[in-house]
């Protein structure tokens, strides 16, 4: 039994302690106090240095904070900063990041250049966009701007995919649309063109099948002058016109490529 327990502990050490140094981290000696207003947050200086190049510079270079046991961040919100640390410092593996919290701590993750946290936020916000139904594309403009500002590539991609399903008109009417980068705009409209092309090709096939069916039915029925035959010929002619129009659009598009 004792031997089994040792093996289990050894496995846990290998997975959690050696790889991440996270399991025991919250129980390490806290040697730095972050004071925000009248609130104090106790952390381990080495943990901050490891996850953030900004804190690394602040706490190791020739700044006043280098040998300080307490640093003050008067312009921060203590609750938001505590949430940021919980999703950034080692020792909180398995803590689920929700969309509201991701948006809340995003500016701090960007300010302190905590890339691991930014990656987590990027993944969460992208998944939220993919799983959400949008009534109009205009609502995506702010999300696209946020994703671009913080350089969250998965988030940007998810927004582009959603935006491509809507008409371009609501986007253009929104004044903030002009703040979106040219690359993102191009990708949105290229995706729109691709979806239109796929739709045209799909409808072209369907219309061709309808025209063929009507033509075969007319030949089999042998009724050209009766009311039914007249309706068939009218439908046949309309479908032919639509089919030719689609072919012209397709050919024109190919000539521009």
N, C-alpha and C positions, 0 to 999 in steps of 0.2 A: 504493500500500500504506500509506504514512504517513498519507495523507488518510483512508483507511478506518479506521485505528487511532484517529485523532483523533475521528472521528465516533462510534466505539464507546465511547471513554472519555467523550465528552460525554454519550452516552445513559446510561451508568452513573452519571455524576455527577448527572444530572437525576433519575434514579430513586432512587438510594441516598443520595447525599451531600446534595443540596439538600432532598429531601423529609424525610429522617429524621435526617440528620447522624450516621448509624450506622456507615457503612463505615469511616470513619477514626477514630471515637471511641476504640476501644481503644488507638490509637497516639498519642493526645494525651498531653501532659505530665500526669502524675498529681501532684496538688498536695495530696492529703489522705490520711492514713493512718488506717484504722480498726483499732484494736487490740482483739482479743478474746482474753483470756488471754495466751498467749505467741505467738499468731499475729497477723500483720499483713496487712491487705488494702489495696492501693493503688488509689485511685479518683480521679476528677476531680470536684472540688467542684461545678462547674456542672452536671454530669450529675445528681448527687443532688438539687440544688435544682430542676432541671427536672421530675423525675419524682415528687418527694415534697414535699407542702406541709409535712410534719413536719420534714424535713431543711431545707427552705427557711427555716422559722422558726428552727430551731436554728442555722443557719449565717449568717443575715443579720440577725436581731434582736439585741437586747442580751443575749445569752447568752455564757457563757464560751467556747463553741465557735466564736463568730463569726470570730475571727482565728486560731484554732488550726490548726496543721498536722497535728494528730493528735487523734482523739477515741476514747474508750474505751467499749466496750459489754460490760462484764464478764458480764452475765447472758445473753448470746447464745451460740449454738453456732457456731463459725467455719465449719464445712462447710455448715450450713443457711443461714447468712447469705450465704455465697459463692454458693450456688445461687440464693438470692433475688435477688442482684445480677445474676447472669447472665441471669435471666429478666425483669429490670426495666430495667437500664441499656442505653443504645444501644450497638450494635456486635455484638449477638448475634442478629441476624435469622436465621431459619431454624432456630434451636435448638428442637427439639421438646420440649414439656412433657408429661411422663408423669404418670399419676394419682398415684403415690406422691410424686413431687416436688411436685405441685400441693397435696396435703394437707400436706406438710411446710412449704412456704413460705407457705401461706395466712395463718397468724397474723401473720407479718411484713408481708405485703402489706396486711393490715387495719390493723396498728399504724401503719405509715408512710403509709397512705392512698394507695398507688400504684394508682390506678384502672385503668390499662392492664393491670397485672399481675392485678388482681382479675377483670377481664373475661376474660382468658385462662384463668384458673383456673376461672371460672364455666362457660365453654364446654367445657373439658376434662372437668370433673366431670359436667356434664349429659350429655355424649356417653357417658361411662362407664356412667351409670345406664341410659340408653336401650339400650345394647348388652348389658347384663348380665341374666341370668336370676335371678330371686329365687324361692326355694322357699316363702317365706312373707312376708307384709307386715310382720311384726314387725321384720325386719331393716332396713327402711327408716326406722324411727323416728329412729335416730341421725343418719342422713344428712339427714333433713328438718330436724332441730334444728340441725345444722351449717350447712346452707344458709340457714336463717332467721337464725341468729346473725350470719353474715357478709353477709347481704343479697345472696345470689347468686340472682338471679331465674330464670335459665335452669335452674340446679340444682334450685331449689324446684319449678319447673314439671315437670321431668322426674320428680322424686320423686312428685309428686301423680299424674301419669299412671300410674306404675307401681303406686302404692298403691291406686288406684281399682279395680284388677283383683282385689283380695283381699277377703275377708270383713272386716267391721269388728271382729269379736270379738277377734282377736289384738292389734289396735291398742289396744283398750280395756283389755286385760289387762296391757299393758306400762305400768308406773308412769310412764315418761317420756312417754307419750302425752299426759298432761295438761299438759306443758310446751310442746306445739305450739300455735301461735297459733290463735285462733278462726277467722281468715280461711282458713288452710290447712286446718283440719279441715272447714270448711264446703265448701270446694272439692273436697276428697277425697270427701265423702259425696254432694255434688251429682253428681260424675262417676259414682259408684257407681249412683245413681238413674238417670242417663242410660243407663248400660250395661244396667241391669235393664229399663228401658223398651224399649230397642232389642231386647233378647232376648225380652221378652214379645210385642212386635209381630211379631217374626220367627216365633216359635212359634205365634202365633195364626193367621198365614197358613198355616203348614204344616199345622196341625191342621184348619183349614177345608178345605184341599185333600184331606186324608185322609178326612174325613167325607163330602165330596162323592163321592170315588172309591168308598168303601164303599157309599154309597147307590145309586150308579149300578150297581155290580156286583150288588148284591142284586136290583135291579129286572130286570137282564138275565138273571140266573140263574134267577129265579122259584122259588128254593128257600128257603122260609121255615121249614119244619119239620124239614128234615134237619139233621144235626150241623154241617155246614159253614155252613148258613144261621144256625143258632143262634150259632155263634162270631162270624159277621159282625155279628149284631145286638148281641151283648155288646160287641164292639169299638166298634161304632157308638155305643152308649149311653155307654161310658166316655169316648170322645173328645168327645162332646157335653157331658158334665159338665165335663171339663177346659177345653173351649173357653168354656163359660159362666163358669167360675171366673176364667179369664184376663180375660174381658171385664169382670167385676165389679171386679177389681183395677185394670184400666185406667181404668174409669169413675170409681172412687173416687179415684184419683190425680188425674184431671182436675178433679174437683169441689173438690179441695183447692188447686188452683193459682189 
